[in-house]
């Protein structure tokens, strides 16, 4: 502290000055040492508050070496035991950096502000609009640093403003790497700080459209889980949220292009909760049929739509001719999953009562009872044993002789099969039909 004080007071010979600043490189090294010494130590930090503040103020001479000392002083302020006066002084200097025309100074300002945000987010909130404006920069490094800072400075009070700005930037940017980072930041902040479930649904729906398959599958899963489980405390309020989601996603169906991941969500939501809407289910099924005829990037997307049509048919206890034709058409799909769902539909529609029981309304959160002992097979097993079948014995209950005998028979069978597989065939091939 004493050495830094003497340097700042110009007690050194003039030969140590550089651009009107006394021994700037020594100042920087001393500030770094003080940062280590004062970390999490109030008593030690109190001895250095005054000299660090002087170093910060006297370095403001509007040249590069002065900016270097200021930046190091801010780093020291952020590492030693927090002092509100020093933090406020650092925030004022940072404001000059961020509003500078120089990208280098803006980058220094953003980096310094990131350090202060880790202590108190209010320092970033004061400059949030200036920070957001840095997203417009042509400097890729500056844009990335801005994204990182915006993510760290977001809180429940400013999440709406920051998210809107990030979404606006997502609409206009063509940089795929930046788009991926924007999508990740927006979704993470929305999940953390959403002011309401309705806002979260609208925001994620917008990101789905703008970001497409850049959105992680986990986000889609979390959205469906939120709508299915609700708060779990007020069923009426939960149904209002589900109806809100149905309306949002029905509007989305009218768009000319819908990303596959969003179609997964839409299909599931409409299949589960379309009955809450005032729109007739048969009309909703027709809209899904229109979508089903489109081309998709993922084969399973059509399977989601077929599954939604199956649920709607079960709820209506009826099937329109168009739905039946669509399902029949894709029953020979190249996708095994789509084939299976279509053929299940075609079989179940023959017994509409059974179909209704298999796909009850709003049963996505019901627990499934699993019969681990598979007692439903007891009658079949007993009848087989009576007809001479051997009773099953777990391996742990078999004697050593039985296990050895089984292994010998298995090895012999494998050797025999290999022998017949490798030998020359002398039989004539069958006559072609």
N, C-alpha and C positions, 0 to 999 in steps of 0.2 A: 504493500500500500504506500509506504513512504517513497519507494523508488518511483512509482507511477506518479505520485504527487509532485516530486521534484522535476520529472520530465514535463508534465503538463504546465508547471510554473516556469518552464524554460531555464532551469538551473544548469542545463548542459550547454557545452560550447555550440556556437552557431553551425559548426560543421555537421552536426547531427540533424539539422533541419532538412526537410524535403517538402517542397511546395508549401512553404510557410507553416508546416506542422513539425513539431519537435519529435525526433526519433520515432516515427510512426510504426516501424516494424517491431521495435521494442515494446511500444504501447500494446500492440496486438498480442504479443507473446505474454505480457504481464496480465492482460485481461483474460487470456485463456487459463493462466495459472489460478487467478482469483476465482474463475468459474468452478474449477475443481475444488478449491479450498472451501468455498462458501456453500456448496451443494448440501441442502437439507440441514444447514447449521445456522441457526438464527444468531447466536452470539458472534460467530466469526463474520457473518455477512454484515452485521451492523457496523463493523469497522471499515467496510469498503463501500458502503452506499454512497457516501459523499464523493469519493474520488472517481467512482464509476460514472456518476452523474456529471461531474466536470469533464471527464473524457468524452462523454456523449455530446455535450454542448459545444465544447471548444473544437471538436472535429468537424463541425458543420461549416465547412469553408467552400463547399460546392466544387470539389474536384474528386477524382477517383480514389486517391489515397485516403481522403477524408471519409468517403463513403465506406471504405474498407474498415476504418476504425469504428465508425458508427455501427456497422453491421456486427462487428465483434463485440462491441459494448452491449448491443441488444441481446446477443447470444448469452453474454455473461449475466445480464439482468434476468433472463429466462431460466438460468440454471441455479443461481444462488437463491437463498431463502426469499420468497416473494415480498416485494415492497410496493405498495400501491402507487406511491409517488413516482418511483422509477418506471413502473409499468405504464403509467399514463404518459410519462415523458417519451418512452419508447414508442408508444402508439402514435403520438403526434409526429414523430420523425418518419415512421412507417408510412403515414398518409402522404408525405411528400414523395416517397419512393413510388408508391402505387400510381399516383396521378402524373408521374413523370412521362415524358414522351419517349424516353429511352427504354427499350425492352429489357436491357440489362438491369436497370434500376428497378423496374417493375418486378423482375424475377427476384431480386434481393428483397424487395418489400413483401412479396408473397411468402417467401421462405421465412422471413422474420416474423410475419404475422402468424404463420403456422406454429411457430414456437410459442407465441403469446396465447394462442387459442388453447393450447394444452394446459395453460394455467387458468384462463377464464375466457369463455366464448364471447363475452360482451365486447371485447376489443375487436373481434372480427365483425360482429353485427353492425358496429358503427360504420364499417367500410364495405358492407356486403354488396352494394350496388356497383362500387368501383371494382370490386373483385369480379363480379359477374361480367362486367364490361371487358375484362381481360380475355374472356372466351372468344371475343371477336378478333383477337390478334392473329396475324398470319404466322407467328412464331409457334411451332408445334410444341417446343419445350415449355413455353410460357402457358399454353393452353392446358398441358398436362398438369403443371404445377397448380394452376387455377382449379382444375377439377379436384385435385387432392385436397386443397384448402376448403373448397365449398363443401366437400363431404365431411370434413372435420368440424366445420363451423355450423352445420345444420343442427337445429334444435326444434322442439315442438312449436316455438313461436314463429320461426321464419321458414319452416319447411314448405309451406304453400308457395311463398314468393320464390324461394330458390328453385323449387321443383318446376314451377312454371317457366322460369328462365332457362333451365336445363332442357326442358321439353322443346322450347322455342329453338334452342340451338340444335337439338337433335333433328328438328324438321329441315334445317337448311344445310347441315354439314354433310359432305360426301366422303369424308375420311373414315374408312371402315374401322380402323383401330380406335379412333376417337369415338365413333358411334357405339362400339362395344363397351367402352369405358363409361360413356354417358348412360347407357342402358343399365349397366351394373350399379352405378352410383344412384340413379333415380329409384330403382327398385329397392335397393338397400335402405335408403332414407325413407321411402314410403312405408316400408315394413316397420321401421323403428319408430317413426314420429307421426304416423297418420293421425290427423285430428279427428277423423271419423271413418267408419267402415265404408260409407258411401263414397267419400273422397278417395279412399284407397282403391275401390273398385273402378271408379272412373279414371283414375290416374293410370292404373295398371292396364286397363283396356286401351288407353291412348298409347302407352308404351308398346303394347302388343302390335298395334297397327304401324307405328313408326319404326320399331326395332325388329319386328318380325321374329325370325328364329334366333336372333341374338339374345332373346330372353331365355333364361335358364328354365328347364323343366320344373325345377323346384318351386319357382315363383308361381307357375300354373297350379301346381299341387297345393301350395299354401292358400291360393285364392279360392280354390274349390273347397278346401277344408274350412276356411273362414265362413263361407256361405252355408256349408252343410251344418257346422256345429253352432254357429252364431255365438251368442253370449252364454247360452245354456241356462239363462235365468228367466228370461221373459220370452215365451213362445210367440206372442203376438208381435213383439218388436223384431224377433228373428225372422218371422214370415214377411214383415215389411221390408227387411233387408233383402230377402230372397226375391220378392216381387220387384224391387228396385233393380236387382241384378238381371232378372228376366227381361225387363224393359230395355235396359242398356244393351244387352246382347241381341235382342230382337232387332233393335235399330242397327246394330253392327252387321246383321245379315244382309242388309241392303247395299253394302259396300261392294264395288266391283272386284276388289282383291282383299282376301282375308288370309293372313298367315296361318299355316297349319297348326301351330301351337295354340293360336286363339280359337280355331275351329274345334280343337279338342275340348277346350273349356266351355265354349258355347254349346256344343253337343251334350256335354254332361249336365250343364245347368238346365237346359231346356228339357232334357229327358227326365230330370228329377223334379223340377219345380214349375214347368210350363203350366200346370193345372191352376196355379195361383193367378195367372193372367186372365184378363177379360177377353182376350182373343181366343176364338175356338181352337181346340187342339188340332182339329183336322187342317185348319189353315196354317198352323205352325208346322205341322208335318209336311205340308206342301212346300213350304219355304225350305225345309231341310232337304226335300227331294230335289229342288232346284240346285242346291249346293252340292248334293251327292254326285251330280252329273259333271261337275268340274274336274279339271286335272289337278292332282296334288303332288307335292314334293315327297310326301311320306305316305307309304302304303297304309299305315294304320289309321290315317285320318278318316278314310271312308268307313273303317270299322267303327270308329266313334259315332259317326252319323247313323249307321245301321243300328247300333245299340240304342241310340236315342229314339229312332223310329220304333224299335221294339217296345220300349218303355211307353211311348205315347199310344201305341196300339193297345197295350195292356190296360192303360188308364181309360181309354175310350171304350174298351171291350169291343172294338170294331177295327176294321182295316179298309182304308179306301183302295180303290182299284189302282190308283197311281202308285201308292206306297208298295202294294203287292208286286207290281210290275218292276219297280226299281229294285226291290229285294231279289226278285227272281232273276233279273238281268245280271246282278253281280254275284249270284250264287256260283258262277263259274270263274270268279276272279282269280288272277294269278296269286293273290295274297291268300294264304291258308287261313289267316285270321278272319278276313272278310268272308271267305267261303263258309267257314264254320258258323259265323254269326247269322249269315243269310239262311243257311239250311236249318239252323235252330229256329229261326223266325218262321220259316215255311212249315215246320213241323208243329210248332206251338200254336200257330194261328188256327190249326185244325181243332184245337181244344181251347177256346178263348177263356174258359173258366180257369183252367190250369195256368194259362199264361198270366192271368190277372193275379193269381196267387203267387206265382214266381216273381213277379215284378210289382210288389205293392207300392203304394204312394208314400214318398218320403221315408224310405227305409235305409238310406245310405249309411246312417250312423247306428243302426241296430246291430247288436252283437250276434254273431253267428255261432250257434251251438254245434260243436264238433263232437261226434261220438268216436272217441279214440279207440274204443274196443270193437267198433264196427259191428255192433250187435244185430244190425239189420241183415247181416249175412248168416246168422246162426241157423236159420231154417235150411238154407241151401247147404251149409257145411254138414249139418247132421244127416241130411238126406244122402249126401255123397258118401259119408262114412258108412251108412247102412248098406249102401250099394257096393261096398268093398274098397273104397278109397282109404288111403293111409292117413292117419291123424297127423297133423303138423307137430313137429317137435323142434323147439328152439335149439340152436347149436350148443348152447351152454348145458343143455340137458342130455346131449348125446354122449355116449361112452367114447373112450379113446379109440376102441376098435372100430366103432361105427364111423367115426370121422376119418380114420385111416382108410377104411374100405371105400368110403365115398370119394376120397381124393384119388385112390388108385383107379377106380372106375372112371372118374372124370379125365384123368391123364391118359388112360387107355383110349377113351372115346376121342380125345383130341388128336392123339397120334394116328388113330385109324382114319379120321377125317382128313388129316394132312396127307396121309399116304394115298388115299383115293383122289385127293385134289391134285397131286403132283404126277400121277401116272399118265401114260399115253392112252388116249381113247381110241379104241378100234371100232366102236359102233358107228354105223352110218348116221348122218344127220337126218332129222325128220324131213319128210317131203313138205315143201311149202304149201300152205293152204291156197 
